[in-house]
Amino acid sequence: MAWLPGQDAYLRSQDRFRLYRGGNQSIGKTTVGLSDLLWHAEGRHPFRNYGQNEPGEYWICCASWSQSLAIQTKLWDLLDKASIHENTKYRKDTGFSGKPPTILVRHKPTGGYSVIRFKTTGQDTLDLAGASIKGALFDEPPHDESTYSEVAKRVQASNGWVSITMTPVGAPVDWIRDRAAKGKIQDIHVRLTPAALIPVGETEPIRLKDGTPCDARWIEQIIAETPEHEVPVRIHGEWEMRITDRYFTKFRSSGADGHVRDEVPEGEVELLLGIDYGTKPGKQIVLLVGVEEQEGWPRVWVFDEYTDPTGSATVEDDAEGVLAMLDRNDLRWADLAMAHGDRVHMPGSAQQKSNKDLMGQLSRLLRVPQQDLVPQIRTVKRGQDRGAGSVSTGARWLWYQTVRNNLIINPRCRRLIDAMDRWNMADDDWKDPVDALRYALDPLIFKRRNFERRDLHVR
């Protein structure tokens, strides 16, 4: 293995508690973390001891089972198959056998076997208790400090070690930053620079599988394909994202090649509705959206919007406004494929608005039983990957669509256009149209969670 400078510094570190921090591109966080743990378990680490003279138990801590499967595959690729015990079984679709998944790897100095276990930390810290281990690796930040502290207790008796390899995103990291600032964790921070991608002792940068050199030009391309405010964290592994201007920096509201055009799709589209509720001026908004499937990524059309500029509209007014919007586009409610709205707004009050309330009024106007209204208005899902992080996930998906010029907004959608020009993730005045657009596209966004793949061609 030809180690990069940051990886080499991590492997040579003599600290018990280490942090290898960088962006999510090509600095080899997981590879070096797993290799380091494997060397300890095999008793052949060239730079560190920490009890490796005898076999021991080691943990690899992952936030979720799906993440664990990906890491198990990487560990399997790194393992010397001749050094694992015959009871260690691996399948690509299910990972290593055992609950938790367990690997027995030969400890070369003694001929015995060390134990490597995968732990999922997302549910509870209680299953981490009760063991004495020699080392632990967190691949990406644990969700809370208590999980880390519990694991750190497990290495005390053996004078062992704990490491974190991570990009500071996806979980609260202030406590890690605080520990690093106080010297309780050695912080090995690697920015994505050309020098960081040249292995120690070599003169040329590493290459992608297709032969592309990871040089300054490649780094510039990666940066161009990332929302500007995310560059510090996702590219360089810094602690904070920073927005100094609008979020949708690639959105163009004017010009012949802009995203605002009075056009209609040539092919068939699937019609969607996105609803964000509100009782203040401009906060209630409904968007009529079309999705045109094409090779690669879909094209998204926003045909029309209903909004309440005064903030005084009732649920009855909203239902009438939605049907009027459909009617001016020669559409009926039944022409919609799906409709998604937010959770209940101001529940229990006289100003309550909800999907159920709106369906009740639509059913009354259309003269159909509410249970027979098709489509029903679904509430955008919550749960795994759809909590607070769902805003940034959806916004990032829309950002990539603006880069691809796959988002076309009709000029009549004035409120949405203004929001795309001004929203900065912090300003509450312009979030509602963006939310409505996210809600309309919610099934598509979360179906295509691999949207960060590098197939962009930014000019």
Helices and strands as residue ranges (DSSP letters): H 5-12, E 17-22, H 29-42, E 57-62, H 65-78, G 81-83, E 90-91, E 95-96, E 102-106, E 113-120, G 126-128, E 135-139, H 145-154, E 161-166, H 174-181, E 186-190, G 195-197, H 216-224, G 228-230, I 231-235, E 270-276, E 285-292, E 299-307, H 315-328, G 333-335, E 338-341, H 355-366, G 370-372, E 377-379, H 389-403, E 407-409, H 414-422, G 428-430, H 431-440, H 442-447
